[in-house]
Amino acid sequence: MIFKDRDMQENMKKAEVLIEALPYIRRFNRRVIVVKYGGSAMIDEELKKSVIEDVVLLKLVGFKPVIVHGGGKEISKWINKVGMETEFIDGFRKTDEATMELAEMVLGKVNKDLVTNVQMLGVRAAGISGKDGGMFKVEKKMPGGKDIGFVGDIVDVDTKIIRDLIKKDFLPIVFPVGMDDEGNTYNINADEAASAIAEALEAEKLVYLSDVEGVRLNPEDPESVISELKCSEALKLIDDGIISGGMLPKVMNCIKAIENGVSRIHIMDGRIPHSLLLEIFTNKGIGTLIETDEEEAFDYGQDSDPKLR
């Protein structure tokens, strides 16, 4: 078969992409990667397809991915659809018994849809909640001493069910609800749930897919995304007021997770198709990588500055 020049160039580009990805595949083979999936990528069908394809590819090349997903936008849609009212206190949705029941139902539906999408691509998946196997033990969250209903803080994580699923070659997909000692069900912030699971599994990577490009040096400039941050640098940006608003709890979760054994954390824009692959498998990446101050760059033999991305 005779290739045209254009065909040959396109094939060479594909080969270059695979060669660039090879060191990362080798480095993280058989390592646990927790992916917190949320934001617009859960609503837009094309973005949803892109994320699922990325995670399935990670699984097929030897990674051990775990998906933790939220569903706030879908819950809000159903609350409006059934004529219930939403009240927010200090940024938290007040969750009475009826709202909790609806939220669990909606999160369960979202979960099983994700399981279906993964299995359509040939990978076995298992959808579970934080109640299954007693994974999440929680207590009532009381921000500023205010009662916001059935919203919980995780106080303990039992990862046996996740480890068993990974060992049996399933891709675990987790939605964030848990129980207290009295058997009450609580909704949990998905970022906090993903961080807690990553810590308990001592994951190699924790990835936040959301509607932000990463950590910005200038909060008003989307072009000022910081590619890499040490924990001490992140804390200084917090002290200086540069990291604030909705990014603040996310970065604080990152720092806590790293202090508790997670090696590297990525914050990236899930609205970019295949952002997960671009961040993990390319030299430059597209989001923000947060790591310990002691972390040394891994030498991949690249001509450019080596980065553990």
C-alpha positions as a printed Julia matrix, in Angstrom:
309×3 Matrix{Float64}:
   0.0    0.0    0.0
   1.35   3.42  -0.96
   0.65   6.2    1.53
   0.07   9.74   0.44
   2.28  12.34   2.11
  -0.64  13.7    4.11
  -1.62  10.23   5.31
   1.95   9.55   6.3
   2.18  12.82   8.26
  -1.04  12.04  10.11
   0.18   8.55  10.98
   3.5    9.93  12.17
   1.66  12.36  14.48
  -0.3    9.45  15.94
   2.92   7.53  16.47
   4.5   10.54  18.21
   1.53  10.78  20.57
   1.91   7.12  21.51
   5.65   7.49  22.04
   5.09  10.54  24.27
   2.53   8.58  26.31
   4.72   5.48  26.72
   6.83   6.68  29.71
   3.7    7.71  31.59
   2.02   4.38  30.9
   5.13   2.58  32.13
   5.46   4.81  35.21
   1.84   4.51  36.38
   1.04   0.98  35.26
  -1.0   -0.86  37.92
  -1.27   2.3   40.04
  -4.57   3.55  41.47
  -5.95   6.76  39.99
  -9.07   8.3   41.56
 -11.07  10.48  39.15
 -13.57  12.92  40.64
 -16.09  13.43  37.84
 -18.42  16.42  37.94
 -19.49  19.69  36.36
 -20.57  20.2   32.75
 -18.83  16.99  31.67
 -21.66  15.12  33.4
 -24.38  17.01  31.51
 -23.04  17.39  27.96
 -23.35  14.04  26.16
 -20.24  14.51  24.02
 -18.13  15.47  27.03
 -19.54  12.54  28.98
 -18.52  10.21  26.16
 -15.04  11.76  26.12
 -14.51  11.27  29.87
 -15.71   7.67  29.82
 -13.47   6.88  26.84
 -10.5    8.39  28.72
 -11.12   6.38  31.88
 -11.67   3.17  29.92
  -8.4    3.73  28.06
  -6.59   4.21  31.39
  -8.03   0.89  32.53
  -7.09  -0.94  29.35
  -3.45   0.24  29.42
  -2.96  -1.04  32.95
  -4.03   1.75  35.3
  -6.48   1.09  38.15
  -9.02   3.91  37.9
 -11.79   4.61  40.41
 -14.52   7.1   39.48
 -16.18   9.19  42.19
 -19.01  11.34  40.85
 -21.37  14.0   42.06
 -24.66  15.05  40.58
 -25.57  18.44  42.0
 -26.95  19.83  38.74
 -29.06  16.73  38.14
 -30.36  16.84  41.74
 -31.29  20.52  41.31
 -33.14  19.68  38.09
 -35.21  17.0   39.79
 -35.91  19.14  42.84
 -37.38  21.77  40.52
 -39.22  19.13  38.49
 -41.08  17.73  41.52
 -41.86  21.21  42.88
 -39.6   21.13  45.93
 -37.69  24.18  47.1
 -33.93  24.46  47.52
 -32.37  26.39  50.38
 -28.64  27.05  50.67
 -26.9   27.85  53.94
 -23.27  29.05  53.75
 -22.99  27.49  50.29
 -24.42  24.11  51.35
 -27.73  22.74  50.12
 -30.01  22.25  53.12
 -31.04  18.62  52.88
 -34.17  17.48  54.7
 -35.35  13.87  54.67
 -37.34  14.23  51.44
 -34.47  15.99  49.65
 -32.04  13.29  50.81
 -34.31  10.57  49.49
 -34.55  12.32  46.12
 -30.78  12.99  46.0
 -29.97   9.33  46.65
 -32.37   8.26  43.92
 -30.91  10.71  41.39
 -27.29   9.86  42.25
 -28.12   6.17  41.89
 -29.57   6.76  38.42
 -26.52   8.81  37.37
 -24.29   6.04  38.73
 -25.96   3.26  36.76
 -25.89   5.35  33.58
 -22.11   5.66  33.98
 -21.8    1.92  34.59
 -23.71   1.29  31.35
 -21.52   3.7   29.38
 -18.31   2.08  30.65
 -19.52  -1.44  29.95
 -20.58  -0.48  26.42
 -16.87   0.09  25.79
 -15.94  -3.39  26.94
 -14.8   -2.81  30.53
 -16.61  -4.33  33.5
 -17.82  -1.68  35.96
 -19.59  -1.82  39.31
 -21.63   1.06  40.66
 -21.67   1.46  44.44
 -22.49   4.09  47.03
 -20.55   5.0   50.15
 -23.13   2.97  52.09
 -22.15  -0.28  50.39
 -19.81  -2.36  52.5
 -19.89   0.39  55.11
 -17.42   2.36  53.01
 -18.22   5.82  54.38
 -18.86   6.35  58.06
 -20.13   9.9   58.48
 -21.31  12.39  61.01
 -23.58  15.38  60.54
 -21.88  18.44  59.04
 -22.51  21.59  61.1
 -20.95  24.57  59.27
 -20.67  27.44  61.72
 -22.8   25.43  64.13
 -25.78  25.54  61.73
 -27.93  22.48  61.09
 -28.16  21.9   57.33
 -29.89  18.54  57.56
 -28.61  15.3   56.09
 -25.25  16.54  54.86
 -22.31  14.62  56.24
 -18.58  14.72  56.92
 -16.62  11.52  56.38
 -14.94  10.32  59.57
 -13.77   6.89  58.37
 -13.32   5.02  55.08
 -13.37   1.24  54.66
 -11.97   0.47  51.21
 -12.45  -3.32  51.28
 -15.27  -3.3   48.71
 -13.3   -1.08  46.32
 -10.13  -3.17  46.7
 -12.11  -6.34  46.07
 -13.64  -4.88  42.91
 -10.26  -3.72  41.61
  -8.74  -7.14  42.37
 -11.53  -8.79  40.35
 -10.8   -6.41  37.44
 -13.88  -4.19  37.84
 -13.84  -0.41  37.47
 -15.52   0.93  40.66
 -17.87   3.88  40.22
 -18.85   5.51  43.52
 -21.54   8.03  44.4
 -21.1   10.04  47.6
 -23.63   9.1   50.24
 -22.85   7.45  53.58
 -24.34   6.41  56.9
 -23.85   7.39  60.51
 -23.87   4.99  63.48
 -27.68   5.17  63.68
 -28.16   4.19  60.04
 -29.12   7.67  58.81
 -28.16   8.46  55.21
 -26.19  11.62  54.43
 -25.21  13.36  51.23
 -21.46  14.07  50.96
 -19.55  16.62  48.89
 -18.1   14.69  45.94
 -14.72  16.45  46.17
 -14.42  15.39  49.81
 -15.51  11.84  48.98
 -12.93  11.52  46.19
 -10.2   12.9   48.43
 -11.11  10.5   51.25
 -11.07   7.49  48.93
  -7.76   8.54  47.39
  -6.21   8.89  50.84
  -7.53   5.52  52.02
  -6.27   3.79  48.86
  -2.96   5.72  48.94
  -3.64   6.54  45.3
  -0.87   7.53  42.94
  -3.07  10.26  41.47
  -6.27  12.1   42.31
  -7.85  13.97  39.41
 -10.55  16.64  39.77
 -12.59  17.11  36.59
 -14.76  20.21  36.92
 -15.64  23.51  35.26
 -12.32  25.22  36.05
  -9.12  25.31  34.01
  -6.95  24.83  37.09
  -5.49  27.13  39.74
  -5.08  30.66  38.37
  -2.34  33.09  39.37
  -4.79  35.84  38.48
  -8.31  34.69  39.44
  -9.79  36.91  36.69
  -7.52  35.62  33.9
  -8.24  32.1   32.55
  -4.89  32.25  30.73
  -2.96  32.44  34.02
  -3.34  28.77  34.98
  -0.39  27.52  37.04
   0.98  24.29  35.58
   2.63  22.94  38.74
   2.34  23.83  42.43
   4.16  22.57  45.48
   2.04  22.39  48.66
   3.99  25.24  50.27
   3.39  27.41  47.19
  -0.33  26.63  47.3
  -0.49  27.6   50.98
   1.22  30.91  50.21
  -1.3   31.64  47.43
  -4.07  30.95  49.96
  -2.46  33.3   52.5
  -2.12  35.96  49.81
  -5.81  35.64  48.91
  -5.07  34.49  45.35
  -6.68  31.1   45.92
 -10.15  31.87  47.23
 -13.83  31.3   46.6
 -14.82  27.89  45.23
 -11.2   26.99  44.48
 -10.19  27.33  48.14
 -11.89  24.17  49.51
 -10.76  22.21  46.46
  -7.1   23.14  47.0
  -7.4   22.55  50.75
  -8.71  19.06  49.97
  -5.69  18.57  47.69
  -3.21  19.59  50.38
  -4.89  17.35  52.96
  -4.87  14.39  50.55
  -1.17  14.84  49.79
  -0.37  15.08  53.5
  -2.21  11.78  53.93
  -0.4    9.79  51.26
  -1.74  10.72  47.82
   1.25  11.26  45.52
  -0.05  13.8   42.99
  -3.26  15.7   42.37
  -4.5   17.25  39.13
  -7.15  19.96  38.82
  -8.37  20.33  35.25
 -11.18  21.49  33.0
 -13.55  18.66  32.19
 -15.15  20.81  29.49
 -12.13  20.14  27.25
 -12.59  16.87  25.33
 -10.15  14.18  26.48
  -8.67  16.51  29.08
  -7.82  13.51  31.27
  -5.55  11.98  28.64
  -4.0   15.33  27.76
  -3.08  15.99  31.39
  -1.76  12.54  32.27
  -0.1   11.46  29.03
   1.53  14.64  27.67
   4.6   16.57  28.79
   2.89  19.95  29.16
  -0.52  18.9   30.46
  -3.46  21.28  30.55
  -4.4   21.77  34.21
  -2.67  22.27  37.55
  -0.55  19.57  39.16
  -0.2   19.82  42.96
   2.51  17.77  44.66
   4.63  17.61  47.8
   7.56  19.96  48.28
   9.89  16.96  48.34
   8.7   15.52  45.02
  11.47  15.28  42.45
  10.93  15.34  38.72
  11.0   11.92  37.13
  13.46  11.59  34.27
  11.61  10.21  31.28
  14.52  10.74  28.96
  12.79  13.63  27.22
  14.73  16.49  25.7
  12.41  18.96  27.42
  12.41  19.57  31.15
  11.28  16.3   32.72
   8.05  16.56  34.7
   6.11  13.94  36.58
   2.79  14.77  35.03
